[in-house]
């Protein structure tokens, strides 16, 4: 009986970041042609042409000044 209890506890999963939101479920996520997409929440406007260049999702999720690992600006679609 004790071995069964120990066996159940040893099979628990420990998945890092499981409770954090994913970019692909965010309102601001725009899928890219390749695997990575862009984040339409953050970008930069060219002052000459007016063209807006949006940030890559990898940049925004690893930058504490933007969305960061916790997904501070995450909005569910």
N, CA, C, O and CB atoms as a CASP TS submission, in Angstrom:
PFRMAT TS
TARGET T0000
AUTHOR 0000-0000-0000
METHOD Language model
MODEL 1
PARENT N/A
ATOM      1  N   UNK     1       0.823  -1.199   0.000  1.00  0.00           N
ATOM      2  CA  UNK     1       0.000   0.000   0.000  1.00  0.00           C
ATOM      3  C   UNK     1       0.864   1.259   0.000  1.00  0.00           C
ATOM      4  O   UNK     1       0.600   2.185  -0.767  1.00  0.00           O
ATOM      5  CB  UNK     1      -0.935   0.000   1.208  1.00  0.00           C
ATOM      6  N   UNK     2       1.880   1.308   0.837  1.00  0.00           N
ATOM      7  CA  UNK     2       2.759   2.485   0.899  1.00  0.00           C
ATOM      8  C   UNK     2       3.495   2.672  -0.421  1.00  0.00           C
ATOM      9  O   UNK     2       3.695   3.804  -0.862  1.00  0.00           O
ATOM     10  CB  UNK     2       3.773   2.350   2.056  1.00  0.00           C
ATOM     11  N   UNK     3       3.896   1.587  -1.051  1.00  0.00           N
ATOM     12  CA  UNK     3       4.609   1.701  -2.329  1.00  0.00           C
ATOM     13  C   UNK     3       3.712   2.297  -3.415  1.00  0.00           C
ATOM     14  O   UNK     3       4.202   3.005  -4.294  1.00  0.00           O
ATOM     15  CB  UNK     3       5.127   0.326  -2.775  1.00  0.00           C
ATOM     16  N   UNK     4       2.398   2.021  -3.367  1.00  0.00           N
ATOM     17  CA  UNK     4       1.471   2.603  -4.336  1.00  0.00           C
ATOM     18  C   UNK     4       1.352   4.104  -4.137  1.00  0.00           C
ATOM     19  O   UNK     4       1.311   4.857  -5.111  1.00  0.00           O
ATOM     20  CB  UNK     4       0.093   1.948  -4.223  1.00  0.00           C
ATOM     21  N   UNK     5       1.298   4.544  -2.900  1.00  0.00           N
ATOM     22  CA  UNK     5       1.205   5.977  -2.593  1.00  0.00           C
ATOM     23  C   UNK     5       2.459   6.693  -3.065  1.00  0.00           C
ATOM     24  O   UNK     5       2.372   7.754  -3.681  1.00  0.00           O
ATOM     25  CB  UNK     5       0.996   6.204  -1.078  1.00  0.00           C
ATOM     26  N   UNK     6       3.609   6.131  -2.785  1.00  0.00           N
ATOM     27  CA  UNK     6       4.874   6.723  -3.229  1.00  0.00           C
ATOM     28  C   UNK     6       4.934   6.765  -4.740  1.00  0.00           C
ATOM     29  O   UNK     6       5.416   7.745  -5.308  1.00  0.00           O
ATOM     30  CB  UNK     6       6.071   5.939  -2.676  1.00  0.00           C
ATOM     31  N   UNK     7       4.457   5.726  -5.403  1.00  0.00           N
ATOM     32  CA  UNK     7       4.449   5.662  -6.863  1.00  0.00           C
ATOM     33  C   UNK     7       3.580   6.775  -7.455  1.00  0.00           C
ATOM     34  O   UNK     7       3.965   7.382  -8.455  1.00  0.00           O
ATOM     35  CB  UNK     7       3.946   4.288  -7.335  1.00  0.00           C
ATOM     36  N   UNK     8       2.430   7.052  -6.865  1.00  0.00           N
ATOM     37  CA  UNK     8       1.541   8.114  -7.352  1.00  0.00           C
ATOM     38  C   UNK     8       2.220   9.472  -7.244  1.00  0.00           C
ATOM     39  O   UNK     8       2.149  10.270  -8.178  1.00  0.00           O
ATOM     40  CB  UNK     8       0.215   8.120  -6.562  1.00  0.00           C
ATOM     41  N   UNK     9       2.881   9.750  -6.117  1.00  0.00           N
ATOM     42  CA  UNK     9       3.556  11.028  -5.929  1.00  0.00           C
ATOM     43  C   UNK     9       4.749  11.198  -6.847  1.00  0.00           C
ATOM     44  O   UNK     9       5.049  12.317  -7.263  1.00  0.00           O
ATOM     45  CB  UNK     9       3.996  11.171  -4.502  1.00  0.00           C
ATOM     46  N   UNK    10       5.433  10.120  -7.170  1.00  0.00           N
ATOM     47  CA  UNK    10       6.608  10.215  -8.029  1.00  0.00           C
ATOM     48  C   UNK    10       6.224  10.484  -9.488  1.00  0.00           C
ATOM     49  O   UNK    10       7.079  10.885 -10.277  1.00  0.00           O
ATOM     50  CB  UNK    10       7.428   8.932  -7.935  1.00  0.00           C
ATOM     51  N   UNK    11       4.966  10.273  -9.861  1.00  0.00           N
ATOM     52  CA  UNK    11       4.526  10.482 -11.240  1.00  0.00           C
ATOM     53  C   UNK    11       3.939  11.875 -11.474  1.00  0.00           C
ATOM     54  O   UNK    11       3.501  12.170 -12.586  1.00  0.00           O
ATOM     55  CB  UNK    11       3.503   9.435 -11.611  1.00  0.00           C
ATOM     56  N   UNK    12       3.920  12.735 -10.457  1.00  0.00           N
ATOM     57  CA  UNK    12       3.415  14.093 -10.629  1.00  0.00           C
ATOM     58  C   UNK    12       4.316  14.854 -11.591  1.00  0.00           C
ATOM     59  O   UNK    12       5.533  14.676 -11.609  1.00  0.00           O
ATOM     60  CB  UNK    12       3.326  14.826  -9.270  1.00  0.00           C
ATOM     61  N   UNK    13       3.689  15.700 -12.381  1.00  0.00           N
ATOM     62  CA  UNK    13       4.458  16.524 -13.306  1.00  0.00           C
ATOM     63  C   UNK    13       4.772  17.870 -12.661  1.00  0.00           C
ATOM     64  O   UNK    13       3.976  18.400 -11.886  1.00  0.00           O
ATOM     65  CB  UNK    13       3.691  16.721 -14.632  1.00  0.00           C
ATOM     66  N   UNK    14       5.911  18.401 -12.984  1.00  0.00           N
ATOM     67  CA  UNK    14       6.306  19.719 -12.542  1.00  0.00           C
ATOM     68  C   UNK    14       6.693  20.496 -13.799  1.00  0.00           C
ATOM     69  O   UNK    14       7.823  20.406 -14.279  1.00  0.00           O
ATOM     70  CB  UNK    14       7.486  19.658 -11.492  1.00  0.00           C
ATOM     71  N   UNK    15       5.749  21.247 -14.311  1.00  0.00           N
ATOM     72  CA  UNK    15       5.965  21.976 -15.555  1.00  0.00           C
ATOM     73  C   UNK    15       6.183  23.445 -15.237  1.00  0.00           C
ATOM     74  O   UNK    15       5.307  24.107 -14.680  1.00  0.00           O
ATOM     75  CB  UNK    15       4.771  21.793 -16.525  1.00  0.00           C
ATOM     76  N   UNK    16       7.332  23.939 -15.587  1.00  0.00           N
ATOM     77  CA  UNK    16       7.687  25.324 -15.335  1.00  0.00           C
ATOM     78  C   UNK    16       6.803  26.252 -16.180  1.00  0.00           C
ATOM     79  O   UNK    16       6.531  25.951 -17.342  1.00  0.00           O
ATOM     80  CB  UNK    16       9.185  25.565 -15.639  1.00  0.00           C
ATOM     81  N   UNK    17       6.366  27.345 -15.625  1.00  0.00           N
ATOM     82  CA  UNK    17       5.569  28.390 -16.285  1.00  0.00           C
ATOM     83  C   UNK    17       4.167  27.938 -16.689  1.00  0.00           C
ATOM     84  O   UNK    17       3.544  28.578 -17.536  1.00  0.00           O
ATOM     85  CB  UNK    17       6.295  28.876 -17.506  1.00  0.00           C
ATOM     86  N   UNK    18       3.662  26.868 -16.116  1.00  0.00           N
ATOM     87  CA  UNK    18       2.355  26.328 -16.518  1.00  0.00           C
ATOM     88  C   UNK    18       1.220  27.329 -16.277  1.00  0.00           C
ATOM     89  O   UNK    18       0.219  27.305 -16.993  1.00  0.00           O
ATOM     90  CB  UNK    18       2.067  25.032 -15.757  1.00  0.00           C
ATOM     91  N   UNK    19       1.363  28.197 -15.293  1.00  0.00           N
ATOM     92  CA  UNK    19       0.293  29.132 -14.957  1.00  0.00           C
ATOM     93  C   UNK    19       0.391  30.459 -15.705  1.00  0.00           C
ATOM     94  O   UNK    19      -0.491  31.307 -15.567  1.00  0.00           O
ATOM     95  CB  UNK    19       0.302  29.393 -13.481  1.00  0.00           C
ATOM     96  N   UNK    20       1.442  30.651 -16.491  1.00  0.00           N
ATOM     97  CA  UNK    20       1.621  31.906 -17.220  1.00  0.00           C
ATOM     98  C   UNK    20       0.874  31.869 -18.557  1.00  0.00           C
ATOM     99  O   UNK    20       0.755  30.809 -19.172  1.00  0.00           O
ATOM    100  CB  UNK    20       3.119  32.182 -17.454  1.00  0.00           C
ATOM    101  N   UNK    21       0.370  33.025 -19.008  1.00  0.00           N
ATOM    102  CA  UNK    21      -0.355  33.056 -20.286  1.00  0.00           C
ATOM    103  C   UNK    21       0.586  32.853 -21.476  1.00  0.00           C
ATOM    104  O   UNK    21       1.778  33.149 -21.393  1.00  0.00           O
ATOM    105  CB  UNK    21      -1.104  34.386 -20.437  1.00  0.00           C
ATOM    106  N   UNK    22       0.038  32.349 -22.578  1.00  0.00           N
ATOM    107  CA  UNK    22       0.827  32.153 -23.792  1.00  0.00           C
ATOM    108  C   UNK    22       0.489  33.237 -24.807  1.00  0.00           C
ATOM    109  O   UNK    22      -0.660  33.667 -24.919  1.00  0.00           O
ATOM    110  CB  UNK    22       0.576  30.749 -24.393  1.00  0.00           C
ATOM    111  N   UNK    23       1.490  33.664 -25.533  1.00  0.00           N
ATOM    112  CA  UNK    23       1.305  34.729 -26.522  1.00  0.00           C
ATOM    113  C   UNK    23       0.269  34.350 -27.584  1.00  0.00           C
ATOM    114  O   UNK    23      -0.499  35.201 -28.034  1.00  0.00           O
ATOM    115  CB  UNK    23       2.638  35.056 -27.193  1.00  0.00           C
ATOM    116  N   UNK    24       0.247  33.095 -27.978  1.00  0.00           N
ATOM    117  CA  UNK    24      -0.661  32.671 -29.046  1.00  0.00           C
ATOM    118  C   UNK    24      -2.133  32.807 -28.663  1.00  0.00           C
ATOM    119  O   UNK    24      -2.999  32.780 -29.538  1.00  0.00           O
ATOM    120  CB  UNK    24      -0.370  31.237 -29.423  1.00  0.00           C
ATOM    121  N   UNK    25      -2.430  32.953 -27.376  1.00  0.00           N
ATOM    122  CA  UNK    25      -3.813  33.141 -26.921  1.00  0.00           C
ATOM    123  C   UNK    25      -4.127  34.602 -26.622  1.00  0.00           C
ATOM    124  O   UNK    25      -5.209  34.910 -26.122  1.00  0.00           O
ATOM    125  CB  UNK    25      -4.074  32.299 -25.682  1.00  0.00           C
ATOM    126  N   UNK    26      -3.193  35.506 -26.922  1.00  0.00           N
ATOM    127  CA  UNK    26      -3.341  36.926 -26.606  1.00  0.00           C
ATOM    128  C   UNK    26      -3.980  37.692 -27.757  1.00  0.00           C
ATOM    129  O   UNK    26      -3.789  37.357 -28.926  1.00  0.00           O
ATOM    130  CB  UNK    26      -1.987  37.535 -26.268  1.00  0.00           C
ATOM    131  N   UNK    27      -4.733  38.713 -27.410  1.00  0.00           N
ATOM    132  CA  UNK    27      -5.394  39.589 -28.368  1.00  0.00           C
ATOM    133  C   UNK    27      -4.392  40.286 -29.287  1.00  0.00           C
ATOM    134  O   UNK    27      -4.698  40.535 -30.453  1.00  0.00           O
ATOM    135  CB  UNK    27      -6.232  40.623 -27.634  1.00  0.00           C
ATOM    136  N   UNK    28      -3.215  40.599 -28.784  1.00  0.00           N
ATOM    137  CA  UNK    28      -2.218  41.359 -29.536  1.00  0.00           C
ATOM    138  C   UNK    28      -1.278  40.493 -30.373  1.00  0.00           C
ATOM    139  O   UNK    28      -0.439  41.027 -31.099  1.00  0.00           O
ATOM    140  CB  UNK    28      -1.408  42.185 -28.590  1.00  0.00           C
ATOM    141  N   UNK    29      -1.401  39.176 -30.288  1.00  0.00           N
ATOM    142  CA  UNK    29      -0.519  38.261 -31.026  1.00  0.00           C
ATOM    143  C   UNK    29      -0.939  38.183 -32.489  1.00  0.00           C
ATOM    144  O   UNK    29      -2.111  37.979 -32.805  1.00  0.00           O
ATOM    145  CB  UNK    29      -0.536  36.851 -30.390  1.00  0.00           C
ATOM    146  N   UNK    30       0.040  38.351 -33.375  1.00  0.00           N
ATOM    147  CA  UNK    30      -0.178  38.210 -34.810  1.00  0.00           C
ATOM    148  C   UNK    30       0.769  37.116 -35.301  1.00  0.00           C
ATOM    149  O   UNK    30       1.987  37.287 -35.249  1.00  0.00           O
ATOM    150  CB  UNK    30       0.062  39.576 -35.576  1.00  0.00           C
ATOM    151  N   UNK    31       0.222  35.988 -35.779  1.00  0.00           N
ATOM    152  CA  UNK    31       1.089  34.892 -36.226  1.00  0.00           C
ATOM    153  C   UNK    31       1.992  35.321 -37.376  1.00  0.00           C
ATOM    154  O   UNK    31       1.602  36.105 -38.242  1.00  0.00           O
ATOM    155  CB  UNK    31       0.248  33.690 -36.652  1.00  0.00           C
ATOM    156  N   UNK    32       3.205  34.785 -37.358  1.00  0.00           N
ATOM    157  CA  UNK    32       4.154  35.073 -38.423  1.00  0.00           C
ATOM    158  C   UNK    32       4.148  33.977 -39.467  1.00  0.00           C
ATOM    159  O   UNK    32       3.481  32.955 -39.301  1.00  0.00           O
ATOM    160  CB  UNK    32       5.553  35.248 -37.858  1.00  0.00           C
ATOM    161  N   UNK    33       4.891  34.189 -40.545  1.00  0.00           N
ATOM    162  CA  UNK    33       4.988  33.184 -41.599  1.00  0.00           C
ATOM    163  C   UNK    33       5.761  31.968 -41.107  1.00  0.00           C
ATOM    164  O   UNK    33       5.495  30.835 -41.508  1.00  0.00           O
ATOM    165  CB  UNK    33       5.660  33.773 -42.848  1.00  0.00           C
ATOM    166  N   UNK    34       6.714  32.228 -40.239  1.00  0.00           N
ATOM    167  CA  UNK    34       7.461  31.143 -39.613  1.00  0.00           C
ATOM    168  C   UNK    34       6.815  30.912 -38.252  1.00  0.00           C
ATOM    169  O   UNK    34       5.743  31.456 -37.990  1.00  0.00           O
ATOM    170  CB  UNK    34       9.012  31.479 -39.484  1.00  0.00           C
ATOM    171  N   UNK    35       7.418  30.143 -37.402  1.00  0.00           N
ATOM    172  CA  UNK    35       6.841  29.792 -36.104  1.00  0.00           C
ATOM    173  C   UNK    35       6.562  31.012 -35.218  1.00  0.00           C
ATOM    174  O   UNK    35       5.518  31.065 -34.567  1.00  0.00           O
ATOM    175  CB  UNK    35       7.767  28.846 -35.379  1.00  0.00           C
ATOM    176  N   UNK    36       7.462  31.977 -35.180  1.00  0.00           N
ATOM    177  CA  UNK    36       7.302  33.144 -34.320  1.00  0.00           C
ATOM    178  C   UNK    36       6.376  34.173 -34.930  1.00  0.00           C
ATOM    179  O   UNK    36       6.270  34.293 -36.151  1.00  0.00           O
ATOM    180  CB  UNK    36       8.642  33.771 -34.037  1.00  0.00           C
ATOM    181  N   UNK    37       5.711  34.909 -34.068  1.00  0.00           N
ATOM    182  CA  UNK    37       4.837  35.973 -34.521  1.00  0.00           C
ATOM    183  C   UNK    37       5.313  37.314 -33.994  1.00  0.00           C
ATOM    184  O   UNK    37       6.441  37.456 -33.523  1.00  0.00           O
ATOM    185  CB  UNK    37       3.403  35.710 -34.084  1.00  0.00           C
ATOM    186  N   UNK    38       4.424  38.294 -34.086  1.00  0.00           N
ATOM    187  CA  UNK    38       4.731  39.624 -33.584  1.00  0.00           C
ATOM    188  C   UNK    38       3.693  40.024 -32.549  1.00  0.00           C
ATOM    189  O   UNK    38       2.610  39.443 -32.473  1.00  0.00           O
ATOM    190  CB  UNK    38       4.782  40.653 -34.734  1.00  0.00           C
ATOM    191  N   UNK    39       4.040  41.014 -31.763  1.00  0.00           N
ATOM    192  CA  UNK    39       3.150  41.540 -30.742  1.00  0.00           C
ATOM    193  C   UNK    39       2.714  42.934 -31.183  1.00  0.00           C
ATOM    194  O   UNK    39       3.534  43.849 -31.256  1.00  0.00           O
ATOM    195  CB  UNK    39       3.845  41.572 -29.334  1.00  0.00           C
ATOM    196  N   UNK    40       1.432  43.096 -31.475  1.00  0.00           N
ATOM    197  CA  UNK    40       0.936  44.390 -31.958  1.00  0.00           C
ATOM    198  C   UNK    40       0.728  45.392 -30.826  1.00  0.00           C
ATOM    199  O   UNK    40       0.297  46.518 -31.076  1.00  0.00           O
ATOM    200  CB  UNK    40      -0.368  44.198 -32.712  1.00  0.00           C
ATOM    201  N   UNK    41       1.019  45.013 -29.612  1.00  0.00           N
ATOM    202  CA  UNK    41       0.940  45.933 -28.465  1.00  0.00           C
ATOM    203  C   UNK    41       2.167  46.841 -28.430  1.00  0.00           C
ATOM    204  O   UNK    41       2.077  47.991 -28.000  1.00  0.00           O
ATOM    205  CB  UNK    41       0.820  45.143 -27.134  1.00  0.00           C
ATOM    206  N   UNK    42       3.305  46.331 -28.877  1.00  0.00           N
ATOM    207  CA  UNK    42       4.558  47.081 -28.805  1.00  0.00           C
ATOM    208  C   UNK    42       5.171  47.235 -30.189  1.00  0.00           C
ATOM    209  O   UNK    42       5.201  46.286 -30.972  1.00  0.00           O
ATOM    210  CB  UNK    42       5.549  46.388 -27.861  1.00  0.00           C
ATOM    211  N   UNK    43       5.651  48.412 -30.479  1.00  0.00           N
ATOM    212  CA  UNK    43       6.285  48.666 -31.757  1.00  0.00           C
ATOM    213  C   UNK    43       6.928  50.031 -31.782  1.00  0.00           C
ATOM    214  O   UNK    43       7.029  50.717 -30.765  1.00  0.00           O
ATOM    215  CB  UNK    43       5.284  48.542 -32.878  1.00  0.00           C
ATOM    216  N   UNK    44       7.364  50.410 -32.981  1.00  0.00           N
ATOM    217  CA  UNK    44       8.007  51.701 -33.150  1.00  0.00           C
ATOM    218  C   UNK    44       7.581  52.289 -34.484  1.00  0.00           C
ATOM    219  O   UNK    44       7.581  51.602 -35.505  1.00  0.00           O
ATOM    220  CB  UNK    44       9.548  51.574 -33.065  1.00  0.00           C
ATOM    221  N   UNK    45       7.222  53.557 -34.470  1.00  0.00           N
ATOM    222  CA  UNK    45       6.797  54.250 -35.684  1.00  0.00           C
ATOM    223  C   UNK    45       7.984  54.978 -36.301  1.00  0.00           C
ATOM    224  O   UNK    45       8.705  55.705 -35.618  1.00  0.00           O
ATOM    225  CB  UNK    45       5.648  55.243 -35.381  1.00  0.00           C
ATOM    226  N   UNK    46       8.175  54.775 -37.594  1.00  0.00           N
ATOM    227  CA  UNK    46       9.209  55.491 -38.332  1.00  0.00           C
ATOM    228  C   UNK    46       8.717  56.925 -38.518  1.00  0.00           C
ATOM    229  O   UNK    46       7.655  57.142 -39.101  1.00  0.00           O
ATOM    230  CB  UNK    46       9.524  54.798 -39.721  1.00  0.00           C
ATOM    231  N   UNK    47       9.470  57.894 -38.035  1.00  0.00           N
ATOM    232  CA  UNK    47       9.030  59.283 -38.078  1.00  0.00           C
ATOM    233  C   UNK    47       9.027  59.883 -39.476  1.00  0.00           C
ATOM    234  O   UNK    47       8.405  60.922 -39.695  1.00  0.00           O
ATOM    235  CB  UNK    47       9.898  60.107 -37.195  1.00  0.00           C
ATOM    236  N   UNK    48       9.698  59.262 -40.411  1.00  0.00           N
ATOM    237  CA  UNK    48       9.723  59.755 -41.786  1.00  0.00           C
ATOM    238  C   UNK    48       8.587  59.153 -42.605  1.00  0.00           C
ATOM    239  O   UNK    48       7.824  59.878 -43.242  1.00  0.00           O
ATOM    240  CB  UNK    48      11.069  59.440 -42.442  1.00  0.00           C
ATOM    241  N   UNK    49       8.475  57.833 -42.587  1.00  0.00           N
ATOM    242  CA  UNK    49       7.486  57.157 -43.435  1.00  0.00           C
ATOM    243  C   UNK    49       6.149  56.914 -42.730  1.00  0.00           C
ATOM    244  O   UNK    49       5.119  56.754 -43.386  1.00  0.00           O
ATOM    245  CB  UNK    49       8.046  55.838 -43.911  1.00  0.00           C
ATOM    246  N   UNK    50       6.166  56.886 -41.415  1.00  0.00           N
ATOM    247  CA  UNK    50       4.942  56.587 -40.669  1.00  0.00           C
ATOM    248  C   UNK    50       4.681  55.098 -40.508  1.00  0.00           C
ATOM    249  O   UNK    50       3.691  54.701 -39.893  1.00  0.00           O
ATOM    250  CB  UNK    50       3.769  57.221 -41.350  1.00  0.00           C
ATOM    251  N   UNK    51       5.559  54.279 -41.054  1.00  0.00           N
ATOM    252  CA  UNK    51       5.390  52.834 -40.965  1.00  0.00           C
ATOM    253  C   UNK    51       5.669  52.357 -39.534  1.00  0.00           C
ATOM    254  O   UNK    51       6.641  52.776 -38.906  1.00  0.00           O
ATOM    255  CB  UNK    51       6.325  52.115 -41.971  1.00  0.00           C
ATOM    256  N   UNK    52       4.811  51.486 -39.038  1.00  0.00           N
ATOM    257  CA  UNK    52       4.992  50.935 -37.699  1.00  0.00           C
ATOM    258  C   UNK    52       5.602  49.548 -37.811  1.00  0.00           C
ATOM    259  O   UNK    52       5.110  48.697 -38.551  1.00  0.00           O
ATOM    260  CB  UNK    52       3.647  50.884 -36.928  1.00  0.00           C
ATOM    261  N   UNK    53       6.673  49.333 -37.071  1.00  0.00           N
ATOM    262  CA  UNK    53       7.321  48.033 -36.992  1.00  0.00           C
ATOM    263  C   UNK    53       7.011  47.460 -35.615  1.00  0.00           C
ATOM    264  O   UNK    53       7.386  48.036 -34.594  1.00  0.00           O
ATOM    265  CB  UNK    53       8.872  48.139 -37.240  1.00  0.00           C
ATOM    266  N   UNK    54       6.323  46.321 -35.597  1.00  0.00           N
ATOM    267  CA  UNK    54       5.929  45.708 -34.338  1.00  0.00           C
ATOM    268  C   UNK    54       7.027  44.809 -33.799  1.00  0.00           C
ATOM    269  O   UNK    54       7.859  44.300 -34.551  1.00  0.00           O
ATOM    270  CB  UNK    54       4.645  44.916 -34.513  1.00  0.00           C
ATOM    271  N   UNK    55       7.019  44.624 -32.502  1.00  0.00           N
ATOM    272  CA  UNK    55       8.056  43.831 -31.826  1.00  0.00           C
ATOM    273  C   UNK    55       7.817  42.336 -31.985  1.00  0.00           C
ATOM    274  O   UNK    55       6.677  41.880 -32.074  1.00  0.00           O
ATOM    275  CB  UNK    55       8.112  44.187 -30.342  1.00  0.00           C
ATOM    276  N   UNK    56       8.894  41.597 -32.019  1.00  0.00           N
ATOM    277  CA  UNK    56       8.854  40.146 -32.053  1.00  0.00           C
ATOM    278  C   UNK    56       8.383  39.634 -30.691  1.00  0.00           C
ATOM    279  O   UNK    56       8.745  40.206 -29.663  1.00  0.00           O
ATOM    280  CB  UNK    56      10.248  39.557 -32.421  1.00  0.00           C
ATOM    281  N   UNK    57       7.584  38.568 -30.669  1.00  0.00           N
ATOM    282  CA  UNK    57       7.064  38.053 -29.397  1.00  0.00           C
ATOM    283  C   UNK    57       8.170  37.594 -28.452  1.00  0.00           C
ATOM    284  O   UNK    57       8.026  37.718 -27.236  1.00  0.00           O
ATOM    285  CB  UNK    57       6.115  36.902 -29.657  1.00  0.00           C
ATOM    286  N   UNK    58       9.258  37.072 -28.981  1.00  0.00           N
ATOM    287  CA  UNK    58      10.372  36.664 -28.121  1.00  0.00           C
ATOM    288  C   UNK    58      10.964  37.858 -27.387  1.00  0.00           C
ATOM    289  O   UNK    58      11.321  37.768 -26.212  1.00  0.00           O
ATOM    290  CB  UNK    58      11.457  35.966 -28.946  1.00  0.00           C
ATOM    291  N   UNK    59      11.060  38.965 -28.087  1.00  0.00           N
ATOM    292  CA  UNK    59      11.619  40.176 -27.477  1.00  0.00           C
ATOM    293  C   UNK    59      10.700  40.674 -26.367  1.00  0.00           C
ATOM    294  O   UNK    59      11.168  41.003 -25.277  1.00  0.00           O
ATOM    295  CB  UNK    59      11.827  41.283 -28.541  1.00  0.00           C
ATOM    296  N   UNK    60       9.409  40.731 -26.631  1.00  0.00           N
ATOM    297  CA  UNK    60       8.481  41.270 -25.637  1.00  0.00           C
ATOM    298  C   UNK    60       8.353  40.384 -24.407  1.00  0.00           C
ATOM    299  O   UNK    60       8.191  40.897 -23.300  1.00  0.00           O
ATOM    300  CB  UNK    60       7.123  41.464 -26.258  1.00  0.00           C
ATOM    301  N   UNK    61       8.421  39.069 -24.572  1.00  0.00           N
ATOM    302  CA  UNK    61       8.262  38.177 -23.423  1.00  0.00           C
ATOM    303  C   UNK    61       9.508  38.090 -22.553  1.00  0.00           C
ATOM    304  O   UNK    61       9.406  37.729 -21.380  1.00  0.00           O
ATOM    305  CB  UNK    61       7.893  36.802 -23.897  1.00  0.00           C
ATOM    306  N   UNK    62      10.673  38.410 -23.090  1.00  0.00           N
ATOM    307  CA  UNK    62      11.885  38.356 -22.287  1.00  0.00           C
ATOM    308  C   UNK    62      12.339  39.735 -21.814  1.00  0.00           C
ATOM    309  O   UNK    62      13.341  39.845 -21.108  1.00  0.00           O
ATOM    310  CB  UNK    62      12.987  37.701 -23.074  1.00  0.00           C
ATOM    311  N   UNK    63      11.623  40.774 -22.189  1.00  0.00           N
ATOM    312  CA  UNK    63      11.966  42.139 -21.799  1.00  0.00           C
ATOM    313  C   UNK    63      11.046  42.592 -20.671  1.00  0.00           C
ATOM    314  O   UNK    63       9.833  42.689 -20.861  1.00  0.00           O
ATOM    315  CB  UNK    63      11.865  43.105 -23.010  1.00  0.00           C
ATOM    316  N   UNK    64      11.606  42.867 -19.513  1.00  0.00           N
ATOM    317  CA  UNK    64      10.822  43.290 -18.345  1.00  0.00           C
ATOM    318  C   UNK    64      10.151  44.653 -18.563  1.00  0.00           C
ATOM    319  O   UNK    64       9.196  44.985 -17.861  1.00  0.00           O
ATOM    320  CB  UNK    64      11.721  43.351 -17.106  1.00  0.00           C
ATOM    321  N   UNK    65      10.641  45.450 -19.535  1.00  0.00           N
ATOM    322  CA  UNK    65      10.048  46.765 -19.805  1.00  0.00           C
ATOM    323  C   UNK    65       8.820  46.677 -20.703  1.00  0.00           C
ATOM    324  O   UNK    65       8.114  47.670 -20.881  1.00  0.00           O
ATOM    325  CB  UNK    65      11.077  47.676 -20.444  1.00  0.00           C
ATOM    326  N   UNK    66       8.559  45.517 -21.263  1.00  0.00           N
ATOM    327  CA  UNK    66       7.356  45.333 -22.087  1.00  0.00           C
ATOM    328  C   UNK    66       6.449  44.340 -21.369  1.00  0.00           C
ATOM    329  O   UNK    66       6.071  44.587 -20.224  1.00  0.00           O
ATOM    330  CB  UNK    66       7.716  44.827 -23.541  1.00  0.00           C
ATOM    331  N   UNK    67       6.097  43.253 -21.986  1.00  0.00           N
ATOM    332  CA  UNK    67       5.183  42.281 -21.383  1.00  0.00           C
ATOM    333  C   UNK    67       5.879  41.398 -20.346  1.00  0.00           C
ATOM    334  O   UNK    67       5.292  41.044 -19.323  1.00  0.00           O
ATOM    335  CB  UNK    67       4.564  41.409 -22.465  1.00  0.00           C
ATOM    336  N   UNK    68       7.113  41.057 -20.620  1.00  0.00           N
ATOM    337  CA  UNK    68       7.884  40.251 -19.675  1.00  0.00           C
ATOM    338  C   UNK    68       7.415  38.807 -19.589  1.00  0.00           C
ATOM    339  O   UNK    68       6.393  38.444 -20.171  1.00  0.00           O
ATOM    340  CB  UNK    68       7.822  40.870 -18.316  1.00  0.00           C
ATOM    341  N   UNK    69       8.160  37.992 -18.867  1.00  0.00           N
ATOM    342  CA  UNK    69       7.824  36.580 -18.733  1.00  0.00           C
ATOM    343  C   UNK    69       6.441  36.325 -18.119  1.00  0.00           C
ATOM    344  O   UNK    69       5.817  35.301 -18.396  1.00  0.00           O
ATOM    345  CB  UNK    69       8.866  35.903 -17.900  1.00  0.00           C
ATOM    346  N   UNK    70       5.974  37.242 -17.302  1.00  0.00           N
ATOM    347  CA  UNK    70       4.671  37.055 -16.652  1.00  0.00           C
ATOM    348  C   UNK    70       3.497  37.431 -17.543  1.00  0.00           C
ATOM    349  O   UNK    70       2.350  37.164 -17.182  1.00  0.00           O
ATOM    350  CB  UNK    70       4.611  37.866 -15.387  1.00  0.00           C
ATOM    351  N   UNK    71       3.746  38.038 -18.688  1.00  0.00           N
ATOM    352  CA  UNK    71       2.664  38.422 -19.593  1.00  0.00           C
ATOM    353  C   UNK    71       1.811  39.534 -19.023  1.00  0.00           C
ATOM    354  O   UNK    71       0.585  39.430 -18.994  1.00  0.00           O
ATOM    355  CB  UNK    71       1.797  37.230 -19.905  1.00  0.00           C
ATOM    356  N   UNK    72       2.452  40.598 -18.569  1.00  0.00           N
ATOM    357  CA  UNK    72       1.773  41.692 -17.883  1.00  0.00           C
ATOM    358  C   UNK    72       0.629  42.287 -18.700  1.00  0.00           C
ATOM    359  O   UNK    72      -0.413  42.618 -18.135  1.00  0.00           O
ATOM    360  CB  UNK    72       2.765  42.774 -17.545  1.00  0.00           C
ATOM    361  N   UNK    73       0.793  42.430 -20.003  1.00  0.00           N
ATOM    362  CA  UNK    73      -0.223  43.059 -20.848  1.00  0.00           C
ATOM    363  C   UNK    73      -1.106  42.054 -21.583  1.00  0.00           C
ATOM    364  O   UNK    73      -1.817  42.421 -22.519  1.00  0.00           O
ATOM    365  CB  UNK    73       0.441  43.961 -21.848  1.00  0.00           C
ATOM    366  N   UNK    74      -1.065  40.812 -21.172  1.00  0.00           N
ATOM    367  CA  UNK    74      -1.856  39.763 -21.804  1.00  0.00           C
ATOM    368  C   UNK    74      -3.348  40.079 -21.717  1.00  0.00           C
ATOM    369  O   UNK    74      -3.858  40.430 -20.653  1.00  0.00           O
ATOM    370  CB  UNK    74      -1.561  38.409 -21.153  1.00  0.00           C
ATOM    371  N   UNK    75      -4.042  39.947 -22.857  1.00  0.00           N
ATOM    372  CA  UNK    75      -5.508  40.065 -22.908  1.00  0.00           C
ATOM    373  C   UNK    75      -6.030  38.878 -23.704  1.00  0.00           C
ATOM    374  O   UNK    75      -5.652  38.684 -24.859  1.00  0.00           O
ATOM    375  CB  UNK    75      -5.968  41.437 -23.556  1.00  0.00           C
ATOM    376  N   UNK    76      -6.884  38.100 -23.097  1.00  0.00           N
ATOM    377  CA  UNK    76      -7.448  36.900 -23.736  1.00  0.00           C
ATOM    378  C   UNK    76      -8.246  37.303 -24.980  1.00  0.00           C
ATOM    379  O   UNK    76      -8.983  38.288 -24.956  1.00  0.00           O
ATOM    380  CB  UNK    76      -8.357  36.113 -22.735  1.00  0.00           C
ATOM    381  N   UNK    77      -8.096  36.542 -26.061  1.00  0.00           N
ATOM    382  CA  UNK    77      -8.877  36.794 -27.290  1.00  0.00           C
ATOM    383  C   UNK    77     -10.333  36.548 -27.034  1.00  0.00           C
ATOM    384  O   UNK    77     -11.153  36.704 -27.939  1.00  0.00           O
ATOM    385  CB  UNK    77      -8.396  35.911 -28.452  1.00  0.00           C
TER
END
